[in-house]
């Protein structure tokens, strides 16, 4: 038996929190799976021990596009500059390019790039609607892995396969959620079934011999890593770098929504927030999102209907409560809603301190 340290458990979360549904019943009865988050005492890595890969089938119904937000587009522009500076612009592959927004941005910036993603719906010939298979591709100068590595059950083996297929070399840009941020903010709404793995900067210091870049980004919620695949190695557990997982991780479930409350953000955080709050007795009228592809659809798990901002704001009385799923977007949301409401930013409610 593998030596493990148990961190967190939660049952029956939607397997795809980034898939929306055409009907309420379909959303409520969507496929679900369990979370048993553990720290591996051989490698020091954190992952969901209960993950079942056979439940995952990424297709065109999957939608995790965040680039409709000006704030997120600003983040992507910064990432483009990082990749150009550290990896270069020639012979680049973006693995898991989603709907292709970032790839199109890189093309406009002069990148020679090919994208791979089975969820892609566009017509750009530089994107292949399939999973990337390292053994089928030729030598590339660099790879972009934005929010991909956390979805792969065996991330180390994937990286080793990538290095071997690329003749033992190549730069890689990796962007993943920051597990230290999740722990500090008691962000129980950031634990998803889709995410098998949860990374810290210390993990990448042990996975690679040398990091050209290792920093937090997107309001400290993400890790941005630049590494050379030549320095890839198998990490060893470091007792001095143990996971500091808070005992009061789910303290934010003590929030009590008012009668007229809505959730702003139908992405991953919104799905888990709505579901676990519902299980704790909280009720919401509906969910607001600026992504037009989600309007009129239903949220996985709870079946809450997703409305456009213009539709939702017509129904809300001044002073109603809006639960903001990501504090990075608070300024945008206040401007869009004319600052007429009470705004509760959930990632600030769960910080250490007296319970409210």
N, C-alpha and C positions, 0 to 999 in steps of 0.2 A: 504494500500500500504506500502511495506517495505521501511524504510528510507535508501536511497542510495545516494552515491556521485559518479557521473559519472567521469571516468578517461580517457577513450580512446575508439574510435570506428573505425572499419575498416570493409568493406563489402567484402563478397565473397572470403574467403580464403579456400583452400582445406581442407576438413574435415580430411583427412589423409595425412599429409605431409611426413610421413614415408612409404608411399606406392609408388612404382615405377610402370611404365606402359610399355606395350610391343609396343605401337604405339603412335605417336605424337598426333594424334587427340584424342585418349582416354585420354591421359594425360591432354590435354587442356580442355576437357569437363568433367573432374572428378567432383564428388560431392563437393559442396562448402557450406559454412555457414558463418554467420556474427559474428562479435565480438562487444560486448558492455561491456567493462570492468568497473566494479563498485566496490566501497568500501562499504561494508555493515556497516551501522552506529549502528548496534546492536551488532555485533560480532567483527567488525574490519577486517574481512576477505575479500579478493579480489577474484572475480570470474567473468566469462563471463555470464552475465544475458541472453544473446541470445542463449545460448547453447541448442541444441536439441539432446538428447541422442539417439533418434531413427535413427539418421544419422550415428551412430557409430557401426561398426561390425568388430571387430578385428579377422583376420584369418591368414592363412599361408602366404598371400601376403604382410603382414605387416612386415617391416624389419627396426629395429632401432639398429642393432648391431654395437657397436663402438669399440669392442675389437680387430679389425684388426689393430688398432693403438698401437704402443709400449707405447706411453705416457698414453693412456687410460688404458692399462693393468697395468701400474704402479699404477694408481689411484685405480683400483680394488684390487690390492694386499694390499694396505693400508686399504681399506674398510674391507677386510677379517680379518685383524688383529684387527680392531676396534670391529667387531662383536664377534670374539673369546674372546676378553678381557672383553667386557661388557655384552654380551648376552649368550655366551657359544657355545658349539659345538653339544649339544644333543637336539634332537626333535625340529628341526628348520624347518620352512616353508618359502620358498621364493615365495611371491605372485607376479605374473607378471614376470616370469623368462626369458621371451623372447625366444631367440634361445638357451639358456641354457649355455652360456659360463661361466658366473659367478658361476652358480650352480656347474658346473664341477670343477671349481677352488676350491670351498669350499669342495667338495667331496675329492679332492686331498689333501686338508689341514686337513682331518680327521673329517669333519662335518657329522652328521647324519641329512640329509635334504631331504625334498620333495618339488618339484617345481610345480607351476600351471601356465599354459599359453596356450590359444587357438592358439597362433601363432607358437608354438613349432613345429619343423619339424624333430627332431631327434628320436632316438630309446631308449634313457635312460629310464628304467622303473621307475626311481625316479621322472620323470616329467609326470604330467597328463595334457593332451591337453584339458583343460577346465578352466573356471573361478573358482576361489576359492570361496567356499561358507562356511562361518564360522560355520553355524549351522550343517553342515554335518561332520565336522572333530572333532577328540578328542582333549584332552588337549595337548597343545604344550608349550615348554619352551620359544620360541622366534619366532619372525616374521621379515622377511626382506622385506621392501617396497622400492625398488629402482626405482624411477621414475614411481610410480604408483599412489600416492595420488593426484597428479595434474590432473590425468585423470578421477577421480571419481566425479560424479556430487554432491554427498552429502558426503564429506569426513568425517565429524564429525559422521554422522550416521553409516558409515562403521566402524569407529574405535570403537564406542560404541557396535555395533553388534559383532565385533571381541572380545572385552573384555568380553561381556556376554557369548558368546559361549565358551570362554576359561576360564570359571569359575572365572572371575573377575581379572585375573592376566596375567602375561607374559610380557617379554621385547620386545621392537620393535625398529628396526633400520629403520629410514626414511631418504631417500635422495630425494630432490626435487630441481628444479632450484631456485636460490635466486632472489626474486623480487627486493630487494634493488640494486643488481648488475644490473639488467635489467634497472631500473630507472636511475642509475648513468651513465651507458654507453649509454643511449638513444637507447637501443637495441630493436627497433621496429621489427627487424627480429627474436626476441625471443618471440613474441606473436603468439600463434598457436591456431587453433580451437580444436585440440586434448587436449590441456591444459585448463581445465575448471577453475582451481584454480591457484593462484599465492601467494606464501608464503614468509614471512619474519621470522627472528628468534623471533621477538617479538610475532608473532602469536603463535608459539609453546610454548612460556612462558605462554601464556594465555590458551592454549589448555590442557597443562599438569601442574600439581602442582609442579612437580620436573623433571628437565632434568639432566640426568647423563652426557650427552655430547650435546653441541650445538655449532657448529663451521662451518666456511665456508671451502669449499674444491674445488678441481679441478680449481685452479686459481681463487677462490672466486665466481665461477659461480654457485656452488651448496651449499646447506645446508645439513649438516650431523647431524642427531639428534638421540640420544639414550634416550628412555623414558620407564617408567614402566606404563603399561596400568591401574594399580591400581589408578594412580593419574590423569587419564583422567577426564576432566570437560568441561563444555560448556563455551567458551570464551565470555568475555564481552568487549565491545568497550572501548578503552582507548584514550581519546582525546590527551594525550601527545604522543601517538604512531601513529598519523595519517600518512597515506601514503604521501610521498613527491614525487609527480609525476611531472616531468618537463614539462613546457609549450612548450618547443622546442623539444619534444620527437622524432619527425621525421626529425630532422635536417640532418641526414645522407643521406636522399634522395636527397640532393644537389650534391652528388658525380656524376661525369660525366665520365662513362667508355670510354676508348679509343676504336678505331675501332677494334683492336685485343685484346680483353679482355676475360678472362675465369674466371669461378667461381670454386674454389677448395673446394669441400664439398657438397654432394648432400643430406645431412640430413636436419633436420628441418630448420636450419638457412638458408641454401642454397635455399630451396624452397621459403621461404617468401622473402628473399633478392631479388631473381631473379624476382619474381612476382611483388613486389611493385616497384622495379627499372624499370621494363618494363612499368608499368603504368605511371611512371614519365618520360618515354622517353629513358631510358637506354637500350642498346642492348649488348648481349653477344653471343659469338660463340658457346660455349658449356660448359658443367660442367665436372669437373674431380673428381674422387673418387677412393679410394684405395680398396673399398669393391668389390670383383669380382662378387658378386651376383647382383650388380647394373649395371655392364658394358653392354652397348648396350641398356639399358632401357631409359625411358623418364621421365623427372621431372614433378611432379604434378603442374598444373596451367599454366606453360609456354610451356611445351612440349620440353624443351631443352634436347638434347641427352647427356647421361652420358658416358664418356670415361674413360678408364684406364689411369694412369699416362704415361705409355710408349707410348700409342697411341697418347695422347694429346700433349705430349712434342715434338714428331716428327713434328707436324704441326705448333708449335709456333716458331716464330722468337725470337732470343735473344733480351731481352729488353721489350718484351711484358708484359702486366700487368696481374698479377694473383690476384684476390680478394680472400683472405683467410677468410673463414667463421668463424674460431675459432682460436684465437691467441695462444691457448695452443698447437696447432699443427704446428706453424710456423717453428720451428727448423727442424722438420721432413720433412716438405714440401720443405724447402730450400735445405736440404741434398739430397732429392729424385730428385729434379730438378736441381741439381748442381749449385744453386745460380745464374742462368743465366737470371733471369727475375726481373721485378719490382713487389714488393709484397705489397699489401694494406690489412692491417688487419682491418676488418670492425668494430670490437668492440673497437678499439682505435680511429677510425675516428669520433665516435659519442660522445666522452668524452666532458665535458664542456670546453669552450674556444672559441677563434675566429673561425668562420666558414672558411673552406678551399674550 
